[in-house]
Amino acid sequence: MGYRILETDDIPAYLRERGHWDDLDDIAVREVSDGNVNRVFLASNAAGTRSLALKQALPWVRVAGPSWPLSPDRANAEARAYEQLARVAPDEIPAIHGYDPENYALVMEDLSDLEVLRTLLNEGASYGPHTSVQIGRLVARLAFSTSDFGMPSAERKALVAASVNPELCKITEDVVLSEPYIEHEHNHWHEGVADLAAAFRSDSPLRTEVADLRHVFMTSAQALLHGDLHSGSVMVGTREGAPVVRVFDPEFSFVGPIGFDLGLYWANALVSEERARALGRLTDHADQLRLSWEAFETEFRRLWPTRVDTFFDDAYLDRFLGRVWTDSLGFAGTEIVRRIIGFAHLTDLTTLDDPVEASRRALLTGRELIVRRAELATPDDVRAVVATDRRRGC
């Protein structure tokens, strides 16, 4: 039949065709699309005992329509990422029931009993003791298992070739790693940070360091990434009294620098900290970079003895992890900057009655993470940077 864009009324028959649903008289479907680029539907029975989610990639950016074309091939990247994640972190992703490459549609576990992490944080919740630890472990397991340390050379090269994701990588190269530092129609900002936006565009040391990070992003094929790992792509909650963390939406997945996934997560944690501080309800936000890094490093070191190429010794592991740490800090800084003066802003800040002070503090922290990343050796060093930017009074 070829690719067809599914509408709400199409979903029952589609699920039946694909073998996911039998009784078409006992199915209700609603669209719950919330992200920028895809459509998502939930199907459930009247008793509420069965439900599925269906996600379809459109041939354009959903929020812009056909005026912004975007290949639906990104769904292939997402399906590949879930396949790899299911092998190493099955309890931290939604269960995938099937992928239809002809229609770029994934049928998966319904996570609507959970909440998006960013939503909860914006409402004043804490991270809790489990979320960042599980994120750190997931990144370590995915990174190690798809790196040259954890995968035979021939399989790795096949994975690199299969995981090329040029269109979405180009979006990241532009929106995150260049546009905020030049005059560009995508950029916008609150008038209260206009001076910092202008200063960043003329800041030669900053632009040079961002160029370096951009080149690392473009050329460092270390491991398979989620590619868009932030608080909006994590769902949390409880099931049967136990904490649940689920990572979703890995459509930006490709083989790249490990520090990019960690950096995006850290950036969002640092911005959520500024929001909580602005509202006077800071809880455990300041601990998340440390918790996720310690979990990542511990898990990566635990897996190290299983490496397939034993030429790499323990001394090299220390050097490698040092590079991942430094890259992560830099990418965290670029994500903070682009979320305040670039294309897509964070509701963590935009929903504040007065976002200026928190935004300025975050921007200054972002710049320091980028230009001083080689100097900052520990999470305590990062905390000192954040504290210094806060004392400046912005």
N, C-alpha and C positions, 0 to 999 in steps of 0.2 A: 504493500500500500504506500510506502514511503512516509517520510516525516510529516506528522500532522500536529498542530497545536491543540492540545486537549483543553476542553472547557469543562465546567462543573458537571454538566449533564452527560458528558462522555465517559466519566470516570467509572460508573458501575459496570458498563459493558466492557470497558477496557480491562478492568481488574478481572472480570470473568474470563475474557479472552486469554489473559496471561496466566490463568489458573490460580489466582489469589482470592477469588470470592465465588461462591456458588449461588446463593439465594439473592437475586436482584430485587426481590420484594422486601428484603430486610437490610437495606443499606441507605444511609444518609451521607451526603457529601457536602462539604463546605470548603471554600477557598480560604486559606489563612496566610497568603503570601505577605511577607513582611520585609524581606531583604530587597536589595537593589536590583538584582538581575534575574531571579527565577520565579516560577510559580510553584506554590505548594498547596496540596489538597489533603484533607483528612476525611477518611471514610470510616463509618462506624455502624454497628447494628443498633436496633432499638433498645435492646437490653443493656447496652453499654459494656458487653463482655468481650467484644472484638473490635479492633480498630487497626487501621493502617495509614501510613502517610505516603503520599506520592509527590515527588518533586520532578519537575520538568524544566530543562534548560530551554529558554526561548532564543530565537535568532537575533535578539537585540537585548539591550539593557531594559529590564522591565519598567523601571521608573521613568525612563526617557522615551520608550517606544521605538518604532522603526527608524527614527532619526539618528539613533546611536546603535548601529549594527554590531553584533557580537556573536561569534560562531558558537553554536550549541555544543561543539566538540569539547567544551570545558566539562561536560557531564562525563565524558570518557575518563578525564583526569580524576574526577571525583570518585568514580567507580574503582579505578585502579588504586587510589589511595585507600579506600575502604578495604579493598582486598588485602593490601599489605597490613593495615592496622588490625584487621581481624585476626591475623596470625600472631600478633605480638601484644595487642591490647584489646582483646574482644570485649572486655567489660567496661571500656571507656568510650565506646562508639555505639550508635544505634545498630540494632540487628538489621542486616540488609537481606530482603527477601527476593530480590531480583533486579536485574538491570536490563533495560530494553535499549540497545544502542541505536536502533532505527529511529526511535522517537526520543532519544536522549532523556529517558525517564527512569528514575530510581523508585522502587517500592521498598519501604523500610518501616521499622518500628515507629509507632506513634509515641512521641515524647511529650505529648501535651499535658501529662501529669507532672512534668518537671517545669522549671522556670529558667528563662535565660538569665545567666549570671549577671549581666549588666543591668537588667531590669531590677533584680533583687538588690544589687548594690546601690542603685539610684534611689531605691525606696528605703535605704538605711540599714540593710542587712550586712552582716559580716561575711567574710570569705569562709570562715570556719576552718578547722584544722586539717581538712582532707583535700580541698579543691586544688590548691597550688601544688601540693605534694603529688597528687595523681597526674596533674598536667606535666610536671617535671619528669615523672617516670615514663609517661606516654611518649614524650619527645625523645627521651633517651632510648627507649626500646625501638621506636620507629627509625631513629637516626642510626643506631648501631646496626640493626638488622639489614638496613639498605645501604650501608657504607661498604667500603673496601675491607673494613675490619670484619664485618659480619656476613658478607656475601661473596661467594666465589667470583672470580674476575669476569668470567664469561656471562654469568647471570647478571652481574652488576652492569656490564656494558649494554646488555639487552634492556635492562630496566631504564637506564639513562636514555636510550634511544626511544623507548616506548613512552616515556614520561615527558617528552618535550611538550611544552604548553606555551607557545610563543605569544599568543594574543593576550593571555592574562598576565604573563610575565612582563609584557610591554606596558600594560596598565600600571603594574607596580613600579617599573623603572621610571615611568613618567610621573604618576600621581604621588608616589612616596619619595622617590629618589632624585627628582629634578625640579618639578614644577613649583614647589613652595619657595624655591630659591631664585626664581626668575619671574619676570612679568608674564602672567598667563591667565587666560580667561577663566580657567577652572578655579583659581584661587579666590577666596573671600575670607573676611575676618570681621570680628567685632571692632568697632572704631576705637575701642579702648586699648587694642594691641596694634594699631596701625603703625606706630613708630617702631615696634619690634619687627613687624613684617618687613618694613623698609630696610631696617638695619640688617636683617638676615640676608636680604637680597644683595647687599653691598659688602657683606662680611667675607672677605677673601679666604681667611683660614677655615671658616666654617664650610664654604663652598668646596674647598679643596678636599676636606675630610669627607663630605658627602659624596663627592666624585669617587673617592677611594672606595667607599661603601657600595656605591652603585656598581663599580667594576667588580667588586667581590661578589655581589649578587648575580651579576651577569656571567661570571666565569668559574665560580667555585662550586663544582658539582660534588659535594660531600656526601649527601644522603637525600632520600626522599623527604620532602617537607609537606606539612599541612598547607602552608602558604598563606594562610589568613587567620592565624590563631589569636583571637582576641576574646574579650569577655562577651561579645555578641555571638560567638560560635561555640560557647560552652553552656550546657544546661545542667542544672543541679537540683537536688531534692532528696527525698527519702522514699524508699520502698521497703515495706515490711520492717520498718524501724532502722534500716541501715542507710548511710549516706550514699548517694548516687551522683556520679559525675559522667556526663556524656559530651564528647567533642563531635561536632558535626560540621558540614559545609566545607570539605577540603577541595573545592573545585579549583583553587589556585595552586594545587599541588604540582610540584616538579622537583627535579633533583637539583638542590642548591645548597647554600651555606646553612649549616645547622643553627647558627646563631640567629637566623632570621625568625624562626618560629618562637624561640625564647624571647627575642627582642620585642616582638609584637605583643606577647603576653605581658611582659614587664611594663611596656609603655602604658597599656591600659590599666595596669595595677597602680602605676604612679599617678595617672590622671584621676583614677577613682579615689586615691588618697587625697588629692587636692580638693575634690568635691566634698568628701567627708569632713575634711578639716574646715572648709568654708561653712559647712552647716553645723559645725561643732559636735559632730557625732563620730569622730574617728575611733575605730575599734582596732581591728587587726590588719588594716590595710598596709601599714608600713612593713609588715613581715613577709609579704608575698614574694618579693624578688628573692630574698634569702631562702625561703622555704622551697620554692620551685627550683632554684639553682642547686641547693643541697640534694634534693631528690634526684635531679638530673645527673649530677656528678656521681652520686652514690650508685645509681643504677648503671650508669655507663661503666664505672669501674668494676661493678659486679659482673658485667657481661664480658669484660676485657679478656679474661683467660680463655674464652671460647672463640677468639678471633681466628679466622681462617688463614691469615698470613702472619706467622709467628715472628717474622723479621722485625716487626714493630715491637719495641720493648717498653717496659714500664716508664722509663725516662721519656720516651717519645709520647706516651699517653699524657704525661704531665704537660708537655709542651702543647700538644693538640688541644687539650681542655682549656689551656690558657688562651689559645686563639679563639676558641668558641666563646669563652667568656667575654673577650674584648669585642668580638664581632657583635655579640648579643647586646652589649651596652650601646654600641653605635647605632644598630638598627632600632633599638628602643628609642633613642633620641630622634631619629628621623620619623618614626611613627608618631611620636608626641607632636612634633612640629607640624606634620601634614594634617593632623587631626584638629589643629587650631587655626592655621592660616592657609591650608590647602583646600582640597575639593570636598572631602567628606568629613564632617565634624562629629564630635562625640556628644551624645545627649548628657553624658556625665557633667559637661560644662554648659551646654546650651540651655539646659532646663533650670539652671540656677537663676535666681532673680537678678543677681549681679555677678556675671561670670568673669569680670575683668581681672580681679586680683588673682584668682585661682588660675586663670589662663596665662597670665604673665609669669607666675611662678613656674607653671608647667613648661612654658616655652624656654625660660632660662635654664631649667633643669635639662630639657632636651638638648639645648646647645652644649652644655657642659658634658653631657654623656657622649656627644659626638666628638668634640674636639679634645677631650681629656681621657678618652676611653683607655688609652695605653697606660695612663697613670693610676687608674682606679682598679686596684687589685682584689678587692673584697667587697662583699655587700655592705660592710661598715663604711667603706670609702664612699659608696654611693649614697648612703644615708647622710654622710657629712656634706655632700654636694647639695642634696635636697634641703638640708637644714640651712646651709649658707644662702641658698636662693630665697629661702623664706625670710631670713634675717635682713635681706636687702630691702625688704618692704615694697619692692616692685613699684 
